[in-house]
Amino acid sequence: MLSKTIGSKLFELRKQKSWSQEQTADYLCISRSAYQRIETGEGFSWANNLEKICEVFEIQPEELLKSSNLVVGNIGTNHDVGYAEVVNQLSDKLIEQYEQRLKQKDELIALLKQKS
């Protein structure tokens, strides 16, 4: 499962950069067939190349491994800011959802108090 998730993220990253599988494999110093296996989620060879993958795609390892929003960054050019923006956006959405639930809870409590 993890290999397929990482493979699909690598596919998306590669497409964003308009690279072929062969170009990407060259950047990673691996064969095209090895890269193709990584991208299709066959095996765990991505783990052996994690550092180089992150360098080539200008991402942090946690961005490749996490299950939500992938952030393409630029290492060395205030990369953490883009990552923080995504985290903040997710946090804002969660806060909004919890506030809505709290409001619904308060309404339900008020309704139950009226009936008793």
C-alpha positions as CSV (number, residue, x, y, z in Angstrom):
1,M,0.0,0.0,0.0
2,L,2.7,2.5,1.0
3,S,4.7,1.7,-2.2
4,K,1.7,2.4,-4.4
5,T,1.0,5.7,-2.6
6,I,4.6,6.8,-3.0
7,G,4.6,5.6,-6.6
8,S,1.5,7.7,-7.4
9,K,3.0,10.7,-5.7
10,L,6.2,10.3,-7.7
11,F,4.1,10.0,-10.9
12,E,2.4,13.3,-10.1
13,L,5.6,15.0,-9.2
14,R,7.2,13.8,-12.5
15,K,4.2,15.0,-14.5
16,Q,4.3,18.4,-12.8
17,K,7.9,18.8,-14.0
18,S,7.1,17.4,-17.4
19,W,9.8,14.7,-17.2
20,S,9.7,11.3,-18.8
21,Q,10.4,8.2,-16.8
22,E,13.8,8.0,-18.5
23,Q,14.7,11.5,-17.6
24,T,13.7,11.0,-14.0
25,A,15.6,7.7,-13.8
26,D,18.7,9.5,-15.1
27,Y,18.3,12.2,-12.5
28,L,18.1,9.5,-9.8
29,C,21.0,7.5,-11.3
30,I,18.9,4.3,-11.7
31,S,17.6,2.4,-14.7
32,R,14.3,3.4,-16.3
33,S,12.8,0.0,-15.4
34,A,13.8,0.4,-11.8
35,Y,12.1,3.8,-11.7
36,Q,9.1,2.4,-13.5
37,R,8.8,-0.3,-10.7
38,I,9.0,2.5,-8.1
39,E,6.3,4.5,-9.8
40,T,4.0,1.5,-10.2
41,G,4.5,0.5,-6.5
42,E,6.2,-2.7,-7.2
43,G,8.5,-3.4,-4.2
44,F,10.3,-1.1,-1.9
45,S,13.2,0.1,-3.9
46,W,12.1,3.7,-3.4
47,A,13.4,3.4,0.2
48,N,16.9,2.8,-1.1
49,N,16.6,6.0,-3.2
50,L,14.7,8.2,-0.8
51,E,17.4,10.8,-0.2
52,K,18.0,11.2,-3.9
53,I,14.3,11.3,-4.7
54,C,13.8,14.1,-2.3
55,E,16.8,16.0,-3.7
56,V,15.7,15.6,-7.3
57,F,12.0,16.6,-6.6
58,E,13.0,19.3,-4.1
59,I,10.8,17.8,-1.3
60,Q,11.2,16.7,2.2
61,P,10.9,13.0,3.1
62,E,7.8,13.5,5.1
63,E,6.1,15.1,2.1
64,L,6.5,11.9,0.2
65,L,5.5,9.7,3.0
66,K,2.5,11.6,4.4
67,S,-1.0,10.7,3.2
68,S,-2.3,14.1,2.3
69,N,-1.4,17.1,0.2
70,L,1.9,16.9,-1.6
71,V,3.9,20.1,-1.7
72,V,6.5,20.7,-4.4
73,G,9.0,23.0,-3.0
74,N,12.4,24.5,-3.7
75,I,15.1,23.4,-1.3
76,G,17.2,26.4,-0.3
77,T,14.5,29.0,-1.2
78,N,12.4,29.2,2.0
79,H,10.9,25.7,1.4
80,D,9.4,25.4,4.8
81,V,7.0,28.3,4.1
82,G,5.1,26.3,1.5
83,Y,4.9,23.3,3.8
84,A,3.7,25.5,6.6
85,E,1.0,27.0,4.4
86,V,-0.5,23.5,3.7
87,V,-0.4,22.6,7.3
88,N,-2.1,25.8,8.3
89,Q,-4.8,25.4,5.6
90,L,-5.5,21.9,6.9
91,S,-5.5,23.2,10.5
92,D,-7.9,25.9,9.6
93,K,-10.3,23.4,8.0
94,L,-10.2,21.1,11.0
95,I,-10.8,24.0,13.4
96,E,-13.8,25.1,11.2
97,Q,-15.2,21.6,11.3
98,Y,-14.8,21.3,15.1
99,E,-16.4,24.7,15.7
100,Q,-19.4,23.6,13.6
101,R,-19.6,20.3,15.6
102,L,-19.4,22.3,18.9
103,K,-22.2,24.6,17.7
104,Q,-24.3,21.6,16.8
105,K,-23.6,20.0,20.2
106,D,-24.6,23.3,22.0
107,E,-27.9,23.4,20.0
108,L,-28.6,19.8,20.8
109,I,-28.0,20.4,24.6
110,A,-30.2,23.4,24.5
111,L,-33.0,21.4,22.8
112,L,-32.7,18.5,25.3
113,K,-32.9,21.0,28.2
114,Q,-36.1,22.5,26.8
115,K,-37.7,19.0,26.6
116,S,-36.8,18.0,30.1
